[in-house]
Amino acid sequence: MRGIIFLLGFCLLECAADEIVVGNIRVQALSATLIRIELKGPMGFEDKTTFMVVDSGRKFKGIPISKLNESSAGTWLGTDHYKIYVEGSGDSCLNVRTHTDVTGPVRTSDPCIAHATQATCCAACNKQTECTSWVFNPSGKNSTLGKSNDPPGTNCWLLQNYASTTSVTNRNFGSNKGTHITVTSSDGSTLFSKSILAVNDVLQWPSPLQAKVYAIKDYPRFYSPPWGPTPIPNGTHVDPALADTNGYDFRNNVNGDIFVFLLGTTMLSWQSSREEFIQLTGPTPLLPDFAWGTWFTWWHSYSEKEAKGEIQRWEDDKLPIDVWALDMNWRNTSNNQDHFYNHPNTNLFPDFSEWFAYLQGKKLRTYFNDHPFPVAMQTTPEEVKFRWDGLSMWMAKGLTYWWFDRNWKFSIPPPFVNISHTGGNWEGLDNAVWGSHLYHTAVSIYDKNERSSDFPGPITLTKFAPGDQRPGMVQHEHPAHHRYPVWWTGDGVNLQASVESMVDNGVYDFKPYVHSDCGGDYRGSAGDLLRWTAHCVFGTILRFHGNRHQPWSYDNHTEDIIRSYLNMRYKLIPSLISAGHQATHSAFPIVARGDFFWPEHSPDSSSNLQYLHLNDTLVAPIYDTKNNETQRDVWIPPGSWQDAWTGSLVSGPKTIKVTQPYERIPMWHRKGGLVVTASEPGLRVDDQDWSILILEAYPDWRPQITRRAVYSLGKGARTNIVMRTYGTGLVQFNVSEAEDVSSRGWVIRLHLQPSQQVESAFVDGVQIPNVLHLQPLASHESHRFFPFGGMGTAPAPDAGPVVELALKKSASVRNVLIKIE
């Protein structure tokens, strides 16, 4: 029995667990491809959630990790999948070099101590989150380090950074910058090697297959309560020490809590790591259905009469729209009245309650622009109450959500920063992220507690990064920012910058809803607005803003083309909603850069000036709006692609030159693609009739399986759709039973090649006797063609025929088998 007890005790010390502590460093083997390496904080190791890490991020199952070897230089740890070398203990008191000073010192904000001992010097450094190292003068005599105005008796200097060390006779040096982490594969090849403090704390996920490893630091690290910057719920117990910070806990902040993702060498492993990232940091929330429709604002002093007249014009001209909102003119701005929420501009809108009721009667959502001014430091009771009272007051009157506009002469800062300008920054956390968190949380809490269960869900409009986007600019943000959609790119953004930022943010920043002011801050030509509109329709969020961009404000032709594009957008709503679910569940963007599909063809496939929309439509916006007939280069990916305007086929990979007028955005349908559309666009998303949906199918001649899903309006009940081609002319469709067992009809529009026709078709085992082939338009009728025309529309002149098969309404599984000659 004693032997058994001895063995059990030995196993508790030496056998593998999912974490091991080495000095002040904890290593957690979260999975076979994710490692956490954490420097001990002022209150110990952190197991609570943080601003970056959500609840699911603390629930990785973990894998066994063992201590392999230990020496004075460092410690080797190992799993079945990787090994980790920890060099240094993570404690500046234990990593001391005598007779050593530094060059190029960068001091902390509280940089020097007088009459210190070495123990008090290094302890002070360990308590400061920004301190990475210290210099101590054992003689106790006053001297200087990089400055000449130190207080008398100074002999301890606390540093953020330094250039190098140097030998001296009268100083000692301690640093936890020497805590170096190396991760190797199981065969010993190095995957990652870096100081724990040198890891980046902004998100910049690598392009597909361009790196084998990626590390991100949780910094500044602090606990964010479920209610966030809204009042603490009645009856909630909060540590008295946190009462003055509204339950936020900043006490265990540390610069050195990193996560290392092993990305592997395949697209499957790269995508799997992206899914681990959203388990760690939380997914991008689902958007409410209406958010996929048209939004409109204009910085213009609307009167209520003018606003109502304009909304009626949208309806009379049959232009689909779901959000009509006011920029800043809802409030008085003189004499600092816009610092507060209780000074609405009643000269323009005498009764805002009546205005909100009017919008609700029109089934429109709305928001206000808010450029907030702080009344106190963030998270203090005074500031929390003021902000919540103001935001919730207007939502109670009928406002749907808020636009946090940091692009103003004043704004709220992040915590611990007592300023009102827009550039506030606390240890790398800027006010663009903090404001997004504040506003999105406030709307979420209000929706949850004060609105009915069928309310469509929280959304806010915030800034994607501090700077206004310009062509070629690269901006990245805190890894929590993707949880607060949606984001706009700032003021004065041109069409090229809009395309680049929309595409790249889906790769690097996990933000699927980055978009720009559609139309721009200027009033350009009619052709300029047409190119903007086409890009926004086949983009993420479609939000007209900046100047006078009403479709009717130019001429009838321009309005007709814009109407056609808006109708296309609204027909695509079923596919857009499905793509939103995919973005939430797997971090796959709405507009995907080509290297999501063809990384082996980078750099051609990694261009941020073209993209795959909803997986199936190659889009290459023309961003030069000076000329009508404009040419640009387009990389055609592998496979066969059908020009959306002419119907002609092109095969890739290759680069071609494309010329299109203002009215046409260059785009191609992927052979093997399957796009689900509504039968009619309607004027509001919520009013669409989905009793019949259309499957626009572009079968490939090669064996292929294409999977799509439909999520019902308002309920999110899923229906799965599969299209299979076998390389023999057979095309098969399978439509599952809906999760809510609802009944629905389907129309399959099969887009054939010019030489093809359907030989036979079976629906649920019953042969269709006469299969109708819709023949292409004549070449002189090409001006009448617009993509996604829907049931009964003829294909483009150079395309093959379209075969339509109608499946009657049913709640049952549907099976269709088609033989193509």
KOLGUVEX-798294 format. One record per residue (C-alpha): x, y, z. Coordinates in pm, whole numbers, padded with zeros to 5 digits, always signed. Each point is the difference from the previous one (the first is absolute). Layout:
! residues N
XYZ
...
This chain:
! residues 821
+00000+00000+00000
+00283+00238+00086
+00153-00076-00342
-00323+00096-00172
-00015+00326+00191
+00361+00073-00097
-00071-00064-00366
-00306+00221+00006
+00198+00281+00156
+00277-00040-00253
-00253+00012-00285
-00154+00320+00131
+00340+00167-00026
+00135-00146-00322
-00287-00129-00216
-00140+00209-00282
-00268+00263+00064
-00129+00272-00233
+00206+00273+00171
+00339+00042+00166
+00141+00293+00198
+00364+00100-00046
+00093+00275+00245
-00236+00288-00079
-00103-00152-00333
-00301-00227-00053
-00017-00207-00318
-00340-00144-00100
-00033-00249-00283
-00351+00106-00107
-00011-00226-00305
+00225-00175-00248
+00034+00333-00184
-00041+00268+00270
+00229+00088+00291
-00042+00261+00273
+00317+00135+00166
-00081+00236+00285
+00212+00226+00216
-00131+00008+00358
-00195+00317+00074
-00013+00211+00317
-00286-00219+00128
+00127-00330-00138
-00080-00197-00312
-00325+00097-00170
-00284-00248-00053
-00284+00251-00032
-00110+00134-00335
+00161+00319-00123
-00086+00275-00246
+00164-00216-00268
-00079-00354+00119
-00366-00100+00034
-00156-00281+00200
+00045-00262-00273
+00366+00097-00016
+00049-00134+00353
-00162-00334-00086
+00251-00165-00232
+00026-00366+00099
+00378+00007+00014
+00250-00272-00085
+00269-00166+00217
+00326+00192+00040
+00307-00119+00191
+00324+00145+00131
+00276-00157-00210
+00318+00168+00123
+00094+00278+00239
+00324+00192+00046
+00115+00338+00125
-00032+00134-00356
-00357-00107-00062
-00263-00272-00006
-00121-00232-00278
-00366-00102-00002
-00160-00240-00244
-00324-00139-00142
-00061-00255-00272
-00032+00289-00247
+00263+00261+00095
+00273+00093+00246
+00044+00325+00189
+00321+00149+00138
-00041+00261+00274
+00317+00208+00039
-00019+00215+00312
-00246-00008+00286
-00213+00304-00077
+00114+00179+00316
+00232+00299-00028
+00121-00068+00355
+00136-00338-00112
+00161+00119-00322
+00262+00240+00141
+00333+00093-00161
+00249+00182+00219
+00229+00277-00130
-00245+00068-00283
-00171+00314-00130
-00207+00072-00312
+00020+00232-00298
-00304+00168-00155
-00222-00030+00308
-00376+00057-00040
-00147+00068+00340
-00342-00096+00134
-00257+00263+00098
+00105-00041+00367
+00371-00040-00071
+00220+00042+00305
+00024-00082+00370
+00221+00165+00258
+00186-00186+00276
-00112-00340-00130
+00142-00340+00068
+00048-00243-00287
-00296-00202+00131
-00233+00301+00007
+00127+00110-00341
-00076-00327-00177
-00327-00043+00191
-00113+00342-00122
+00078-00104-00357
-00200-00322+00035
-00302+00202+00116
+00007+00241-00293
-00158-00149-00310
+00210+00218-00229
+00328-00082+00174
+00215-00259-00172
+00334+00063+00173
+00180+00210+00261
+00339+00148+00083
+00116+00022+00362
+00294+00186+00156
+00113-00200+00307
+00197+00294+00139
-00321+00186+00069
+00145+00321-00134
-00209+00231-00215
+00081-00031-00368
-00181+00023-00328
-00112-00231-00276
-00078+00176-00325
-00124+00310+00183
+00156+00258+00230
-00301+00096+00214
-00046-00310+00216
-00106+00062+00362
+00276+00000+00262
+00100-00348+00112
-00123-00173-00316
+00168-00338-00044
-00272-00209-00178
-00124+00059-00355
-00298-00187-00151
+00007-00051-00378
-00244-00080-00278
+00282-00080-00238
+00366+00054-00078
+00234-00029-00297
+00277-00220+00143
+00190-00085+00317
+00350+00120+00084
+00258-00084+00269
+00049+00243+00292
+00138-00032+00350
-00275+00143+00218
-00338-00120-00130
-00211-00314-00022
-00257-00085-00264
-00311-00220+00021
-00235-00090-00281
-00288-00229-00090
+00059+00091-00364
+00233-00296+00011
-00296-00237+00032
+00038-00154-00340
-00238-00264-00135
+00087-00254-00268
-00255-00240-00147
+00112-00288-00217
-00182-00272-00186
+00019-00353+00140
+00296-00066-00230
+00193+00299+00138
-00037+00258-00279
-00051+00351+00137
-00348+00147-00054
+00011+00304+00230
+00272+00180+00192
-00058+00336+00166
+00010+00191+00327
-00332-00023+00181
-00016+00379+00010
+00073+00049-00369
-00321-00168-00121
-00243+00237-00171
-00319+00104+00179
-00195+00100-00312
-00160-00254-00230
+00168-00065-00335
-00082-00356-00096
+00236-00138-00267
-00112-00048-00359
-00084-00359-00094
+00305-00229+00014
+00243+00293+00036
+00103-00095+00358
+00010-00317+00207
-00067+00174+00331
-00169+00314+00132
+00017+00151+00349
-00218+00267+00159
+00029+00165+00344
-00293+00069+00233
+00097+00354+00098
-00116+00209+00169
-00155-00287+00190
-00303+00069+00216
-00331-00156+00098
-00310+00138-00172
-00328-00073+00184
-00303-00133-00194
-00180+00333+00034
+00305+00190-00125
-00024+00380+00020
-00370-00007+00094
-00136+00020+00357
+00067-00301+00222
-00324-00205+00007
-00198+00011+00323
+00081-00288+00230
+00340-00067-00157
+00284-00052+00245
+00311+00193-00094
+00328+00003+00187
-00001+00331+00194
+00348+00070-00137
-00154+00014-00349
-00296+00226+00078
+00179+00308-00134
+00076-00177-00332
-00351-00141-00057
+00124-00356+00048
+00291+00028-00244
+00309-00149+00161
+00329+00151-00115
+00205-00128+00295
+00153-00306-00166
+00123+00169-00315
+00332-00134-00126
+00204+00048-00314
+00069-00361-00090
-00304-00223-00052
+00039-00145-00349
-00176-00257-00218
+00192-00188-00268
-00201-00148-00288
+00163-00277-00202
-00146+00062-00344
+00134-00305-00176
+00065-00025-00372
-00346-00059-00147
-00310+00213-00049
-00187-00239+00228
+00243+00059+00288
+00015+00376-00069
-00379+00024+00010
-00013-00221+00309
+00226+00245+00183
-00231+00285-00099
-00285-00190+00162
+00214-00045+00313
+00057+00375+00000
-00374+00071+00009
-00044-00261+00274
+00264+00191+00194
-00116+00355-00068
-00364-00049-00098
-00170+00006-00340
-00124+00297-00194
-00369+00017+00096
-00273-00074-00250
-00149+00309-00159
-00375+00054+00009
-00162-00077-00335
-00081+00363-00080
+00372+00091+00014
+00050-00164-00340
-00226+00255-00165
+00066+00359-00107
+00104+00261+00258
-00016+00373-00066
+00134+00304+00187
+00120+00342-00107
+00163+00271+00210
-00275+00244-00077
-00233+00207+00217
-00318-00184-00083
-00328+00138+00122
-00264-00257+00088
-00203+00095-00306
+00299-00038-00232
+00096-00332+00156
-00349-00144-00036
-00019+00121-00359
+00328-00171-00081
-00108-00328+00156
-00318+00013-00203
+00212+00052-00312
+00189-00323+00070
-00335-00180+00013
-00156+00174-00299
+00305-00075-00214
+00000-00362+00120
+00352+00019+00141
+00064-00265+00268
+00117+00142+00334
-00001-00121+00361
+00187+00266+00201
-00053+00376-00026
+00192+00191+00267
+00108+00343+00115
+00361+00105+00023
+00075+00266+00262
-00285+00246-00065
-00232-00174+00247
+00160+00203+00279
+00086+00364+00054
+00372+00060-00040
+00038+00359+00118
+00138+00099+00340
+00121-00355+00072
-00354-00135+00005
+00123-00299-00200
+00198-00113+00305
-00331-00125+00136
-00302-00208-00107
-00286+00220+00117
+00033+00279-00259
-00171-00135-00314
-00055+00234-00291
-00374+00050+00038
+00010+00281-00255
+00055-00266-00267
-00185-00292+00164
-00260+00135+00245
-00100-00345+00135
+00254-00279-00028
-00241-00256+00144
-00232+00070-00290
+00295-00021-00241
+00098-00344+00129
-00361-00115-00024
-00007+00117-00363
+00313-00200-00081
-00139-00309+00171
-00318+00038-00202
+00217-00003-00312
+00185-00310+00133
+00327+00190+00000
+00279-00024+00257
+00196+00304+00107
+00302+00116+00196
+00159+00323+00121
+00357+00116-00044
+00157+00054+00343
+00333+00173+00050
+00018-00036+00378
+00163+00228+00253
+00116-00150+00333
-00129+00137+00328
+00248-00207+00203
+00259-00275-00036
-00120-00316-00171
-00156-00276+00218
-00061+00243+00286
-00358+00005+00139
-00054+00357-00119
+00103-00071-00361
-00184-00334-00016
-00325+00154+00121
+00024+00299-00231
+00073-00203-00311
-00258-00269+00070
-00274+00249+00088
+00060+00186-00326
+00024-00301-00229
-00288-00195+00156
-00229+00305+00009
+00003+00024-00378
-00034-00373-00054
-00304+00010+00226
-00148+00267-00227
+00046-00224-00305
+00360+00028-00122
+00114-00339-00134
+00374+00033+00064
+00293+00247+00014
+00285+00120-00217
+00308+00062+00215
+00181+00268-00200
+00355+00049+00123
+00075+00229-00298
-00074+00321+00181
+00188+00269+00188
-00081-00180+00326
-00074-00357+00102
+00010-00239+00293
+00343-00144+00090
+00084-00352+00118
+00032-00064+00376
+00256+00194+00205
+00034+00272-00263
-00140+00335+00104
-00039+00173-00335
-00285+00076-00237
+00176-00001-00338
-00024-00293-00238
+00353-00132+00042
-00026-00151+00348
+00211-00309+00056
+00062-00212+00309
+00283-00255-00027
-00092-00062-00364
-00378-00004+00047
-00133+00293-00203
-00335+00170+00016
-00121-00150-00328
-00004-00342+00167
-00121+00122+00338
-00281+00203-00156
-00106-00296-00212
-00014-00214+00314
-00195+00263+00189
-00265+00064-00265
-00048-00359-00114
-00030-00120+00359
-00246+00276+00087
-00226-00085-00295
+00030-00373+00077
-00093+00045+00367
-00291+00226-00087
-00131-00240-00265
+00027-00294+00239
-00168+00163+00299
-00241+00254-00144
-00114-00119-00343
-00222-00286-00105
+00146-00341-00074
-00075+00037-00371
+00205+00320-00031
+00254-00066-00277
+00314+00024+00212
+00283+00242+00087
+00211+00185-00250
+00205+00320+00006
+00196+00205-00250
+00354+00076+00117
+00347+00070-00139
+00220-00286-00124
+00328+00168+00104
+00109+00347+00114
+00125+00125-00337
-00214+00080-00303
+00085-00257-00266
+00208+00096-00302
+00126-00215-00291
+00281-00229+00111
-00050+00079+00369
+00023-00288+00248
-00175+00032+00337
-00053-00269+00262
-00181+00002+00332
-00048-00170+00335
-00101-00367-00037
-00336+00062+00172
-00115+00260-00252
-00156-00255-00236
-00274-00064+00258
-00165+00342-00051
-00141+00027-00354
-00038+00185-00224
+00294+00223-00098
+00055+00286-00240
+00336+00117-00132
-00021+00372+00073
-00024+00323-00193
+00130+00083-00346
+00049-00365-00098
+00017-00054-00375
-00125-00303-00189
+00338-00172-00025
+00060+00029+00375
-00353-00128+00061
+00062-00316-00202
+00342-00064+00156
-00111+00042+00360
-00320-00201-00043
+00193-00295-00146
+00303+00006+00230
-00193+00034+00325
-00166-00334-00063
+00347-00159-00007
+00209+00178+00260
-00251+00136+00250
-00296-00244+00000
-00234+00288-00087
-00253-00109-00264
-00198+00326-00004
+00255+00272-00070
-00137+00249-00252
+00036+00361-00110
-00240+00289-00050
-00164-00111-00324
+00031+00287-00247
+00278+00170+00194
+00011+00333+00182
-00025+00188-00329
-00274+00028-00260
+00154-00145-00312
-00138-00072-00342
-00290-00234-00063
+00249-00258-00124
+00198+00037+00320
-00308-00083+00209
-00079-00297-00226
+00342-00153+00061
-00027+00059+00372
-00348-00154+00009
+00105-00312-00190
+00295-00053+00235
-00215+00049+00310
-00275-00234-00127
+00256-00273-00057
+00182+00079+00323
-00072-00028+00372
-00224+00278+00139
-00185+00222-00248
-00011+00343+00165
-00033+00320-00204
+00159+00287+00188
+00219+00304-00042
-00178+00231-00241
-00315+00022-00205
-00020-00356-00131
-00375-00045-00047
-00043-00215-00316
-00245+00247-00159
+00229+00300+00053
+00172-00042-00340
-00224-00120-00285
-00248-00276-00083
+00260-00227-00159
+00226+00014+00306
-00292-00070+00232
-00115-00294-00215
+00345-00161+00013
+00029+00055+00376
-00347-00152+00045
+00112-00307-00197
+00305-00039+00224
-00204+00044+00318
-00248-00260-00126
+00292-00239-00057
+00117+00063+00355
-00343-00077+00142
-00039-00315-00208
+00330-00117+00149
-00123+00045+00359
-00042-00379+00061
+00363-00056-00101
+00121+00305+00196
-00170-00118+00320
+00152-00345-00049
+00344+00157-00048
-00051+00188+00327
-00052-00331+00180
+00316-00134-00161
+00196+00308+00111
-00116-00052+00358
+00059-00375+00017
+00327-00031-00191
+00138+00355-00048
-00036-00031-00377
-00055+00347-00148
-00289+00119-00219
+00249+00119-00260
+00293-00240-00011
+00339+00079-00143
+00108-00249-00265
+00264-00166+00216
-00276-00138+00224
-00059-00237-00293
+00326-00005-00198
+00293+00079+00234
+00234-00186-00233
-00055+00276-00258
+00111+00287+00225
+00080+00285-00060
-00257+00004-00284
-00265-00153+00225
+00081+00233+00292
-00089+00322-00183
-00224+00219+00215
-00151+00166-00308
-00225-00294-00089
-00185-00261+00203
-00251-00286+00013
-00343+00122+00107
-00202-00267+00184
+00250-00263-00118
-00137-00005-00355
+00032+00337-00174
+00338+00140-00098
-00019+00380+00033
+00266+00245-00119
-00125+00358+00059
+00125+00277-00227
+00119+00264+00245
+00107+00258-00258
-00318+00204-00046
+00133+00269-00236
-00098-00174-00323
-00301-00199-00112
+00159-00282-00201
+00280-00100+00238
+00241-00291-00019
+00165-00193+00281
+00193-00324+00048
-00183-00291+00163
+00151-00327+00116
-00229-00286-00099
+00034-00288+00249
+00029-00365-00099
-00308-00155-00151
-00269+00127-00232
-00172+00337+00052
-00303+00148-00175
-00006+00375-00061
-00303+00126+00192
-00085+00258-00269
+00071-00177-00329
-00020-00368+00091
+00334-00079-00164
+00233-00251+00166
+00360+00050+00103
+00235-00250+00162
+00275+00070+00250
+00245+00043+00147
+00099+00300-00205
-00015+00379+00000
-00226+00174-00250
-00083+00361-00083
-00364+00094+00050
-00181+00312-00119
-00339+00099+00139
-00215+00316+00001
-00124+00174+00312
-00311-00217+00007
+00181-00334+00028
+00228-00127+00274
+00233-00275-00130
-00118-00332+00141
-00014-00370-00087
-00203-00299+00120
+00207-00296+00113
-00074-00325-00178
-00097-00226+00288
-00168+00294+00173
-00345+00000+00160
-00165+00326+00105
-00328+00010+00194
-00219+00302-00076
-00342+00134+00089
-00260-00008-00277
-00076+00373+00045
+00212+00270+00166
-00273+00192+00183
+00059+00336+00169
+00092-00135+00347
+00191-00311+00101
-00262-00100+00258
-00276+00017-00261
+00162-00242-00243
-00198-00309-00095
+00216-00309+00033
-00277-00250-00073
+00185-00058-00328
+00377+00035-00031
+00215-00022-00311
+00314-00208-00044
+00222+00164-00261
+00216-00301-00089
+00315+00006-00216
+00101-00369-00021
+00360-00085-00086
+00088-00283-00239
+00240-00139+00261
-00103-00213+00303
-00078+00247+00278
-00214+00045+00312
-00135+00345+00089
-00175+00054+00335
-00216+00297+00091
-00246+00081+00279
-00308+00217+00048
-00091+00151+00339
-00363+00109+00021
-00078+00368+00050
-00023+00098+00364
+00027-00356+00132
+00329-00130-00135
-00139-00348-00073
+00244-00173-00230
-00054-00186-00328
+00295-00176-00163
+00045-00009-00378
+00250-00215-00190
+00084+00002-00371
+00209-00289-00138
+00152-00044-00342
+00154-00332-00101
+00195+00083-00316
-00245-00204-00208
-00266+00262-00064
-00199-00088+00312
-00092+00284+00239
-00169-00082+00331
-00168+00233+00250
-00095-00093+00356
-00203+00238+00215
-00038-00098+00365
-00300+00041+00223
+00005+00340+00169
+00082+00005+00373
-00342+00153+00069
-00168-00243-00246
-00136+00295-00198
-00135-00050-00351
+00177+00166-00291
+00009-00018-00377
+00317+00015-00207
+00089+00099-00354
+00324-00141-00139
+00149+00216-00275
+00265-00216-00163
+00249+00209-00201
+00126-00217-00288
+00286+00052-00241
-00087+00101-00360
+00032-00356-00134
-00203-00163+00277
-00362-00093+00058
-00183-00209+00258
-00073-00354-00113
-00213-00097+00301
-00101+00131+00342
-00150-00178+00301
-00154+00175+00303
-00042-00230+00300
+00018-00296-00236
-00262+00129-00244
+00117+00093-00349
-00084+00346-00132
-00150-00055-00348
+00080+00334-00162
+00307+00187+00120
-00010+00369-00095
+00322+00152-00134
+00022+00380+00018
+00216+00110-00293
+00254+00284+00024
-00086+00354-00099
+00094+00117-00346
+00317+00207-00010
-00193+00319-00080
-00200-00053+00321
+00304-00023+00228
-00072+00344+00147
-00311-00148+00164
+00192-00263+00194
+00073+00027+00371
+00138-00289+00209
-00220-00185+00250
-00313+00095-00186
-00194-00289+00151
-00276-00228-00127
-00078+00016-00369
+00294+00224-00095
+00205-00094-00302
+00377-00045+00032
+00264+00235-00141
+00069-00012-00377
+00318-00211+00013
-00126-00242+00266
-00161-00335-00047
-00370-00059+00069
-00150+00007+00349
-00224-00287+00107
-00259+00073+00269
-00144-00274+00218
-00271+00092+00248
-00035-00205+00319
-00340+00039+00162
-00022+00109+00363
+00081-00277+00242
+00152-00051+00344
+00161-00326-00111
+00349-00080-00123
+00034+00071-00373
+00213-00188-00252
+00061+00108-00359
+00203-00188-00261
+00082+00160-00335
+00179-00152-00298
+00176+00250-00229
+00089-00091-00357
